[in-house]
């Protein structure tokens, strides 16, 4: 089978995306687990530690009912997807992560309850202004990855 220039470019592109995403977490941990650790952290794909600031974890805990501490997985992973358009990020995770990320940057107001979290029909997409707001408030709760399509992750 003969390799075409397009296939070669696609392979190089995928390898390049994998290389620039080496800083992403290899694992995610629950808020409950992180709060118990002396130095809360997760391992990244390149083997380094992604270290959380304890105060930021307590900020998350202050807006989340304790019953959800064992379900919320951190860090938040925002993926810059070029196939979606300029400055659009997809949040990897479930409804709980999406809801709490929005709550932390004041996109959702009011008290949190199970019905509100799991019945909210919220998009998993965030815009650059949302990411900027998140970056301004938090330094260690999230990371940003890069992708050309949904298939990369």
HELIX and SHEET records of a PDB file:
HELIX    1   1 UNK A    5  UNK A   20  1                                  16    
HELIX    2   2 UNK A   31  UNK A   36  1                                   6    
HELIX    3   3 UNK A   54  UNK A   63  1                                  10    
HELIX    4   4 UNK A   66  UNK A   68  5                                   3    
HELIX    5   5 UNK A   82  UNK A   84  5                                   3    
HELIX    6   6 UNK A   95  UNK A  104  1                                  10    
HELIX    7   7 UNK A  114  UNK A  119  1                                   6    
HELIX    8   8 UNK A  128  UNK A  137  1                                  10    
HELIX    9   9 UNK A  150  UNK A  152  5                                   3    
SHEET    1   A 2 UNK A  29  UNK A  30  0                                        
SHEET    2   A 2 UNK A  73  UNK A  74 -1                                        
SHEET    1   B 2 UNK A  41  UNK A  43  0                                        
SHEET    2   B 2 UNK A  49  UNK A  51 -1                                        
SHEET    1   C 4 UNK A 125  UNK A 127  0                                        
SHEET    2   C 4 UNK A  88  UNK A  92 -1                                        
SHEET    3   C 4 UNK A  76  UNK A  81 -1                                        
SHEET    4   C 4 UNK A 142  UNK A 147  1                                        
END                                                                             
